[in-house]
């Protein structure tokens, strides 16, 4: 498995529950990074993207929006390096 960098990070995938009890996968896009003692951490936008589920899967919507193939590892969304 190749090591991922912060440059390849697109955002964070989270499952949220709406007021009707349905769960939705949403993406919190990466806005930038901040550094503490030389260690960089990602900063995520507090407003989620791709909330509605009736327009296809989260993976296909992210790929069509960013125009690249993605890979979801645990809860992080990365650009795929093999393409």
C-alpha positions in Angstrom: 0.0 0.0 0.0 1.3 3.4 -1.0 1.6 6.1 1.7 -0.8 9.0 1.2 0.1 12.6 1.5 -1.9 15.6 2.5 -1.6 16.8 -1.1 -3.8 13.8 -2.2 -6.4 14.4 0.5 -9.7 15.6 -0.8 -11.8 15.5 2.4 -13.4 13.4 5.1 -16.4 11.1 4.7 -18.9 11.1 7.6 -22.2 9.4 8.1 -24.8 11.8 9.5 -28.4 11.1 10.6 -31.2 13.5 9.5 -34.3 14.5 11.3 -36.3 11.6 9.9 -33.7 9.0 11.1 -32.2 8.3 7.7 -28.4 8.1 7.4 -26.5 10.0 4.7 -22.8 9.8 3.7 -21.5 13.3 3.3 -18.1 14.8 2.4 -16.4 17.6 4.4 -13.9 19.0 1.9 -10.3 19.9 2.9 -9.8 23.7 3.1 -6.1 23.7 4.0 -3.6 22.7 6.6 -2.2 24.0 9.8 1.1 23.2 11.4 2.0 22.7 15.1 5.6 22.1 15.9 6.3 21.1 12.3 3.5 18.5 12.1 0.8 19.4 9.5 -2.9 18.7 10.1 -5.7 19.0 7.6 -8.4 21.7 8.1 -11.9 20.7 6.9 -14.7 22.9 5.8 -17.5 22.8 8.5 -20.2 22.8 5.7 -20.6 19.3 4.2 -20.9 18.7 0.4 -23.1 16.1 -1.4 -25.8 15.8 1.2 -28.7 14.6 -1.0 -28.6 10.8 -1.7 -31.0 10.7 -4.6 -28.4 11.7 -7.2 -26.1 8.7 -7.1 -23.5 7.3 -4.8 -21.1 9.5 -2.9 -18.1 8.0 -4.7 -19.5 8.7 -8.2 -20.5 12.2 -7.2 -17.1 13.0 -5.8 -15.3 11.6 -8.8 -17.5 13.5 -11.3 -17.1 16.8 -9.3 -13.3 16.6 -8.9 -12.7 14.9 -12.2 -10.3 12.2 -10.7 -10.6 8.7 -9.5 -10.8 8.5 -5.7 -10.0 6.0 -3.0 -11.7 6.0 0.4 -9.5 4.7 3.2 -11.3 4.5 6.6 -13.0 7.9 6.7 -10.5 9.9 4.5 -11.0 10.5 0.7 -7.8 10.6 -1.4 -7.0 11.0 -5.1 -5.9 7.7 -6.6 -2.2 7.8 -7.6 -2.3 5.0 -10.2 -4.0 7.1 -12.8 
